[in-house]
Amino acid sequence: MIPRLAGSSLFPLATLSLLIGCAPAYISQKPPTPEPMVRVAIHHRLEAAVIEALDTVWASDGIHASPLAPGNRWTVTARQGRLVAETGAGTVIGEIGPGLTFRGRARFSLNGTALDRPLTLSPEGGAGLLAVLELPLEEYLLGVLSKEMGNAGGAELEALKAQAVAARSFAYVKIGKKPEQGYDLESDV
């Protein structure tokens, strides 16, 4: 027999007190935060950017989006502060501004270099194009560490760890600080 207190059973009260004091860990956990993205200027003052789709890539000026089918090629140049895109056959697609972003779960190439991350092209002060690659912070750090430290061996492990902390701290400080530039960091290693 279950004892009663003021017309109700003690079972719900006991159950509630157990749940409050012994909540499973998954109830109190916060959802994972998304990995920060970093925008890295990979080219300054490019005369032309030849984009070739290896898979279907979407090109967007922020208002309109157009697919670039596998094997197709666009050449993007800057003229009078605006972007001009032409097909591989030389047909002018139109003037675009202020920037053009290539994205999607696809591979494409920029002047022969294969990429699989969002790439934004924009005019750079009347002197060509600025190419900015957007990638997860951890992926950026892998590239930085391999360029700055090379193949660090066992004896250099502590130096590699210290460099990773310094590079991550530097990147975190720079993310989003100067949005007018269009990028957070430069690939000048």
Buried (B, 14 or more C-beta within 10 A) or exposed (E): EEEEEEEEEEEEEEEEEEEEEEEEEEEEEEEEEEEBBBBBBBBBEBEEBBBBBBEBBBBBBEEEEEEBEBEBBBBBBBEEEBBBBBEEEEEEBEEBBEBBBBBBEBBBBBBEEEBBBBBBBBBBEEEBBBBBBBBBBEEBBEBBBEEBBEEBEEEEEEEBEEBBEEBBEEBEEBEEEEEEEBBBBEBEE
